[in-house]
Amino acid sequence: MTITADQAAPHFAPATAASAPSYAELAAKYRPIFEGIAAGAAEREANRELLHRQIGELAAAGFGAARVPREFGGDGATAAQFFRLLVELAAAESNIAQALRSHVAFVEGRLYANDAGWLRKVGEGRILGNAWTETGPVAVGGVSTTIAPDGDGYRINGTKYYTTGSLYADWIQTGARDAAGRDIIAIVDADAAGVSISDDWDGFGQRLTASGTTVFDNVHVPASHLVVEAEQAPYTTGVYQLIHVATLAGITRRVVRDAAAAVRGRSRVFSHGNRVPPREDIQVQQIVGELSAKAFTAEAAVERVANLLQDAIELRAAGADPAAFEEAVHLVEFGSSQAQIVVTDLAQRASSSLFDALGASATKTELQLDRHWRNARVISSHNPVVYKSRIVGDWEINGTVPEFVWRSGTAAGS
């Protein structure tokens, strides 16, 4: 991959540890909201109750603008601070962290592009969803969604799936292809005439992310709502994958909390066990301790990659030469893959082995403890880890750098 986007210093300085609020300040602002969200997570999961109110509360409090500079209405948090917050949010409700994935990546892209206009909109509390993935027999890299000029704007037609978070969004980011074969990124008003969003995602996990179908039927888009492909941050894919890793780390943290709380509340023991209360049983303590270690490791991986992202942002701001910046981007991309490989395994094992510390009563539907494994398993199925492992291995052995745009579709000849 060759980075061709302008690497000049941003028009506004990026957030750094010196300029940002402390993490304690950020946590004090958002943690009470996270705690309120966490309180009803199991019941919402059982009833498939969508998250409009909870995401609305986060947006009103400014969470969607945590990375936006203060002069545009945000908190001015660093990348490392934000992803630490995202882990906390995912521990409260992993569906929300996943639903905001495209929004988070959009903000990083607009920071890279010095786009004060869109950053101000985000600073006002607006939330963005996504509609990227094509449905039907579309080849890898193919785009069946069309965009054509219409007066002073454009018209979009097409159908997308996996449109995560769009039911909760003010605007939807989507990709289309014009008659000349050029790929266009458009930001569509979610309430525009011709936009239809369905909550028809039927996966066994991440049920509340609204990852269903979005149809654009001759939808008008102002010319000012088109985004230039070349202005996308070169580490965009790494950011998207880091959000997955942060969500998995949050699930693992919640597993520890739920397991420890369930053990504290248990009084029944087994005749073939250690004949002490579960909270004093050394084997049960060992299981919870191992869960805790998995959560700690997952969060450490998120922090490491977030710091690599912060390094790349600050290198660009300092006017680093293109080769140094390109290397920093590669570290973000490969770091997110390395973290994904490890954290995927940690989250799935933790969300299964938590039941080893409990009894059969922990499998009761009302507790919804199985949601942790279901959610981790579904997130882990995106951008399959087996391919990431091969790509990282090729990089380590041969220095091979792939094109960092992950797409799906039908294979040639299918």
Secondary structure, DSSP 4 states (H G I P E B T S, - for coil): ----S--SPPSSPPP-TTTSPPHHHHHHHHHHHHHHHHHTHHHHHHHT---HHHHHHHHHHTGGGTTS-GGGTS----HHHHHHHHHHHHHH-HHHHHHTHHHHHHHHHHHHTT-HHHHHHHHTT--EEEE-EE-SS-BTT----EEEEETTEEEEEEEEE--TTGGG-SEEEEEEE-TTS-EEEEEEETTSTTEEEE-----SS-TTS---EEEEEEEEEEGGGEE-GGGS-TTHHHHHHHHHHHHHHHHHHHHHHHHHHHHHT-----TTTTSS-GGG-HHHHHHHHHHHHHHHHHHHHHHHHHHHHHHHHHHHHTT--HHHHHHHHHHHHHHHHHHHHHHHHHHHHHHHHGGGGS-GGGG-GGG-THHHHHHHHHHHTTTTHHHHHHHHHHHHHH-----S-----BPTT-
